[in-house]
Amino acid sequence: MKSSSWFLGIDLGTGSCKTAAVGEDGKVLGFGVGEYSGAEAQDRWQEQDPRELLKAAIASVGQAVARAGASPESCGGMSIGGALHSVMAVDGHGEPLTGVITWADGRAVEPARAVAGTPAGDNLYRETGCPAHGMYPLYKIIWLRENRPEVFQHARRYVSAKEYVGFRLTGTWQVDYALAAGSGFLNTDTLKWSDPAIDLAGIRKDQLSPLAAPVALLGKLQPAIAARMGVPANTPVVMGSSDAVNSSIGAGAVAPTQATLMVGTSGALRVVSPRPVLDPKARSWCYAIDERHWLVGGAINNGGVALSWLRDCLNQAHGGPPLTFEDVLALASRASAGSRGLVCLPFFAGERSPNWNLNARAAFFGMSLEHELRHVARALLEGIGFRFKNLVEVLREIGLDVKQIVASGGFIKSELWLQVMADVLGRDLNVPAWGETSALAAAFWAALAAGCAGSMEDIRSWVRHGHACRPVPENTAVYERVYPLYTKLYQAAAGSFDDIVRLQNDLAAAKDERGKRNGTR
Ligand code: ADP
């Protein structure tokens, strides 16, 4: 290995593809971003165009390489970190038969509900570490079988967006353990495909990709793509892991006493554990990383997406230049802790952990004539914080007593948001100096595969620590008062979620019908 080797880490996320070029000492040499147009959203559907993802990935690598200015010949390899829970059907030539059905797609509610709480569902949780929830590709494939038989019959394979991009880069189908685990089809103990899950989906084992460890070689980069990226043909592409794993280890959280608290479009609280950890109540998930590490935690649907909702609503009524996230956060900063008694249940996009109810819906409770937009903005951040408080409690109950919390994801750009989170949790939040932890860790897997590091834990030497955000005791005291009320409100609202969703669906269907009659939708 040449002393000046550098590596590429590709973070194929939900909103964009980001790539870091990183030296073997962990120094970031260059960074690139390839944007995609947002997911095509229709009712509960969220699909992305896989070709657009591929294009964005190649563009982001090209940018990172150009900005790094390092010798292309010294590129020691790359890996892709893929978003969990996406699935698409491809034909025998690898051509897409569907779009990339993302984690946020809610069409598979019913197939998952049919299994939740049954002995088969309990058995699947024990086997795969995945609660019965429609985000898992297992249930999306059942949906395709029941609703798109022409796709189901012609599908040669079911793959994630990462596998599709990896195939286009190298000509090889293979999947790492973490991505496989996030499909709902992997046995977390044996690291083999789960027969009960495959039987439930009604597919064949050879419709899923061969499994491989994160440091295994996926293949060598195809010449045409290498030319577009600005690196030599045959550059090694190693398996790498999922964005969830990468976001955690790239923040330096590799021990079971450390958790990563991530708020990006969605959110998650995750711990790397040396053994699989399951919850008797199936509130958390457990995904294999490699033969010695598992990622345990809970994910929430409503992270940054809730802030996007508020920003977009405000922009509809705003004449000037569009408001940004920073503007909405500045608005929230003008309200004090507790948002003057306004409590937000932030379920704009349904709920995942801990109650796994895709039909959960958002509510603001306690609104009075005293309340202003700034309270709404702050209550929303606080409502997201309370979900994390709940997740910390769940992890403690299942034996993961977290001592240190590291923040990651887009929210770390805001001191206010970090402060609200630290105050709600009553805990310090450590903030890495460089926020793109997923891309950093994706580069690390390539370095590990090339022999530049000895173990996953060595990523600690790559992580530069920034500052710690400490809770303000008076604010924490306010939140200790609000949290029980928040929990009570959730319980009271939970009984009405199905009714409200039925109403919403009926009204949307009636509007569609009228639109069709009038030639508009
Ligand atoms: P993804 O989950 O798509 O990879 P990121 O981790 O980049 O996304 O996070 C995107 C989220 O970060 C946005 O939805 C938004 O809520 C939040 N965000 C973006 N810009 C800022 C900012 N300046 N301050 C705080 N939060 C921000």
Residues whose N, C-alpha, C, O or C-beta is under 5 A from the ligand:
A	BS01	ADP	G13 T14 G15 S16 V263 G264 T265 S266 G304 V305 L307 F325 E326 G409 G410 F411 K413 S414
